[in-house]
Amino acid sequence: MFLFTSQLSRTLGVRGTLLLFVNYYVTARILRAVTPAFGRLAAVEARLEGEYRAGMGRVGRESEEVAFYNGGSRERDILWRAYLRLIKHINSIYKIRIAYEWTEDYVIKYLWSAAGYALIAIPVLLTRKRNIGIQTGVDEKKTDNQVANRTETYISSRRLLLSLADAGGRLMYAYKDLLELAGLTTRLYTLLSGLHSLKPLPVPQGETGDTVSLSRVDVGVPANVGVPLVLVRDLSLSLRPGEHLMITGSNGVGKTAVARVLAGLWAAQGQGKVRRPGGRKGVFVVPQRSYMVVGTLLDQIIYPHTYAQFVESGMTEDELMSILAAANLAYLPSREGGWSTRKEWRDVLSGGEKQRMGMARVFYHRPSFAVLDECTSAVSSDVEGQMYEHAKSLGITLITISLRPSLMRYHTQLLTIAGDGKGSWTLSQVGTAEERMGMDREILAIEEKLAEVDGWEKRVKELTKELSAEEA
Ligand SMILES: Nc1ncnc2c1ncn2[C@@H]1O[C@H](COP(=O)(O)OP(=O)(O)OP(=O)(O)O)[C@@H](O)[C@H]1O
């Protein structure tokens, strides 16, 4: 544009050039007044598209649960609304864009050309001698030459004007693209600033030794703003290898929160200190919800190891087989067609099988400490017991989060979180092996009696019915 303007100014003279700049100014004002907020529109479009895609992903992931609840039409309704919101927005952008592009084309193609022709005409109309033209020194007396000069000036100016309009159009397109880029950048900026405002993962105070210990630690939900919610106050405990801990308490009292602090996902609140053995062999957590990785059957057991790490570890497939046997999953390789079978394991394996696979991972990695967060709730008691005994025989110290009293027998310490709103807790020894056996027997007896409760209730009802019939 600068080049074309400077070329044109040679033809137009000072007044013409000034008027050309007035034209630029007026055009810029008009276009600025009619330019929609393309940046904001692009940011909203990106957000709506994100919501829609997240909804699609959620339905894909949770399809079975949705089907069990017969929630298909409800989900379709939610997705349909998200889709309509997106489409409505995209359509409104198209309408705005069409109106804007028409205006822009009209202004740049027609207004600029009209203004340009008027400007070219000014010297012709206003100059008395009419000796305009970029070629000077031509013999003015020769009329033919004058006509030729004017024609040449007109044609070159016209070309310059067309090129100028073209350059102006490109500039406006670039401006529009820049606005859209700014919108997307704003969205990315929001995401990144959200990530940056997250508190960094806690730096472990000590990742040495073979002991897990919490010393005067407050466990609470981290808050980016405001005061964090403290679930357990002033918690102190120390676990050496072989000292198995069971954490219990009602739902939502903060059992998993303690596991998160132990695993280093949440920082300990207050002035407390967390110590645990470092490295991969340190604390391994098996979460409440089973996770199946994309990949082969073998990948499920060795996760988060890669195949290369598995080979490097020197472990054989026979050893993997015995790991699966310890988790009561020995039938899987033959049933599924071998170690390298790829399937959607999340859907293929049952709830209990997925939980047992979680335990197989513990046996494979053999960490010093394993936090088992209600990860055997869908496994039958006998297999659960076998897996606990096997983990202990591998030298793994267990930190179990559970509401099942029957699991107490595998532990030496019991942490009970009160959930009284004050963050109270108690830590007690579960007892000697003999005492634990006694407790086991008592638990089994109670569990057996509990299993009979339904039958007794049924009998009471029958008797009541018979009595009321006799009285009548
Ligand atoms: N990421 C989070 N953001 C906000 N609140 C959370 C978060 N995680 C947990 N909480 C809250 O902290 C409390 C304790 O949660 P936690 O998962 O530790 O409970 P829990 O004792 O393991 O329960 P359950 O036995 O049901 O598994 C709950 O009230 C929960 O809503």
The ligand as an SDF file (V2000), in Angstrom:
LIG
                    3D

 31 33  0  0  0  0  0  0  0  0999 V2000
  -10.9210  -32.4970   44.2050 N   0  0  0  0  0  0  0  0  0  0  0  0
  -11.7710  -32.1550   45.1630 C   0  0  0  0  0  0  0  0  0  0  0  0
  -12.3260  -30.9350   45.1850 N   0  0  0  0  0  0  0  0  0  0  0  0
  -13.1970  -30.6030   46.1640 C   0  0  0  0  0  0  0  0  0  0  0  0
  -13.5500  -31.4140   47.1560 N   0  0  0  0  0  0  0  0  0  0  0  0
  -13.0210  -32.6300   47.1970 C   0  0  0  0  0  0  0  0  0  0  0  0
  -12.1100  -33.0730   46.2080 C   0  0  0  0  0  0  0  0  0  0  0  0
  -11.7550  -34.3340   46.5060 N   0  0  0  0  0  0  0  0  0  0  0  0
  -12.4080  -34.6620   47.6330 C   0  0  0  0  0  0  0  0  0  0  0  0
  -13.1560  -33.6470   48.0350 N   0  0  0  0  0  0  0  0  0  0  0  0
  -14.0210  -33.6470   49.2180 C   0  0  0  0  0  0  0  0  0  0  0  0
  -13.2520  -34.0220   50.3310 O   0  0  0  0  0  0  0  0  0  0  0  0
  -14.0080  -34.8730   51.1700 C   0  0  0  0  0  0  0  0  0  0  0  0
  -13.2200  -36.1580   51.4410 C   0  0  0  0  0  0  0  0  0  0  0  0
  -13.0860  -36.8700   50.2330 O   0  0  0  0  0  0  0  0  0  0  0  0
  -12.4050  -38.3110   50.1980 P   0  0  0  0  0  0  0  0  0  0  0  0
  -12.4260  -38.7660   48.7840 O   0  0  0  0  0  0  0  0  0  0  0  0
  -11.1080  -38.2630   50.8840 O   0  0  0  0  0  0  0  0  0  0  0  0
  -13.4540  -39.1540   51.0540 O   0  0  0  0  0  0  0  0  0  0  0  0
  -13.4010  -40.6730   51.5220 P   0  0  0  0  0  0  0  0  0  0  0  0
  -13.3330  -40.6990   53.0010 O   0  0  0  0  0  0  0  0  0  0  0  0
  -12.3360  -41.4030   50.7700 O   0  0  0  0  0  0  0  0  0  0  0  0
  -14.8490  -41.1220   51.0370 O   0  0  0  0  0  0  0  0  0  0  0  0
  -15.3750  -42.5260   50.4500 P   0  0  0  0  0  0  0  0  0  0  0  0
  -15.3980  -43.5300   51.5530 O   0  0  0  0  0  0  0  0  0  0  0  0
  -16.7440  -42.1880   49.9900 O   0  0  0  0  0  0  0  0  0  0  0  0
  -14.4630  -42.8990   49.3250 O   0  0  0  0  0  0  0  0  0  0  0  0
  -15.3350  -35.1290   50.4750 C   0  0  0  0  0  0  0  0  0  0  0  0
  -16.3210  -34.3420   51.1000 O   0  0  0  0  0  0  0  0  0  0  0  0
  -15.1170  -34.6750   49.0570 C   0  0  0  0  0  0  0  0  0  0  0  0
  -16.2860  -34.0920   48.5310 O   0  0  0  0  0  0  0  0  0  0  0  0
  1  2  1  0
  2  3  1  0
  2  7  2  0
  3  4  2  0
  4  5  1  0
  5  6  2  0
  6  7  1  0
  6 10  1  0
  7  8  1  0
  8  9  2  0
  9 10  1  0
 10 11  1  0
 11 12  1  0
 11 30  1  0
 12 13  1  0
 13 14  1  0
 13 28  1  0
 14 15  1  0
 15 16  1  0
 16 17  2  0
 16 18  1  0
 16 19  1  0
 19 20  1  0
 20 21  2  0
 20 22  1  0
 20 23  1  0
 23 24  1  0
 24 25  2  0
 24 26  1  0
 24 27  1  0
 28 29  1  0
 28 30  1  0
 30 31  1  0
M  END
$$$$
